[in-house]
Amino acid sequence: MRKKITDFYNKYSVAFNIISFLVAIGSICLTIWISKQPVTLPQKELSCITTNSKSLVLMLGNDSNLKLLYGEREVSKPCITSIVIQNTGAYPITNSDFLRPFIIAFGETDEILSVNIGDCSNQYIREEVVENSSFSNQKLTIDNFLLNPGEMFTVDIISDGGIPLINFDYRLEGISKLNLINNPSNQIILTRKENPVSILPFLVLLCLIVVAVIIVMVIVMKKLNKRDAAMFDRLEAAIRKEMQEENQHEQSD
């Protein structure tokens, strides 16, 4: 058995050396690539996605007798603005993370007609946010809320005209800065942090290259062995023929 292994290794030693060289080069390249990748540690993150104000009325016309009322208040251009608040980090944002209330301020405007909690990931988030929130002096104050990774809730603001300025005031443990996104379209787009690039595809590619090289080297070595065997047979036949001719010549002498 040991002799067979030794013969096999001697037979394909060149192929094994080439494969070992390629694997070593690939390992070095992979190590260098991994060392140059930025370190992306999991972190807390809270994103606020604000959409442009959308008019609730397409056209009023020029009739002076036509009026729009919101409750008992006459309005000229009712609009809706949505703010999506989503946990886009890797860890939950808990109630105890709020060192002070989360405040959304709508600037020096008195055109805010109503503020409501719209779409939510589940009813428990809605109930908690509604219970812990209040609106006064053009500010929405939320004492605290719980959002697991990927969960969200939406704040819908109806105003007479667009809202020129929206500010966020907060103090959260583990979050130094909000991820603020202005979405110019009327479609709410939720975002998540992309995972770091995986090295698995590169390892698979390296393995495929090694397998391909092995197959090619085996095929090449088989062809070389066949050629060497044919040359050896021809050489052996020529030597045998020459020896026969010499024997015949000696016998004739």
Buried (B, 14 or more C-beta within 10 A) or exposed (E): EEEEEEEEEEEBEEBBEBBEEBBEEBEEEBEEEEEEEEEEEEEBBBBBBBBBBEEEEEEEEEEEEEEBEBEEEEBEBBBBBBBBBBBBBBBEBBEEBBEEBBBBBBEEBEBBBEBEBBEBBEEEBBEBBEEBBEBEEBBBBBBBBBBEBEBBBBBBBBBBBBBEEBEBEBEBEEBEEBBEBEBEEEEBEEBBBEEEEEEEEBEEEBEEBBEEBBEEBEEEBEEEEEEEEEEEEEEEEEEEEEEEEEEEEEEEE
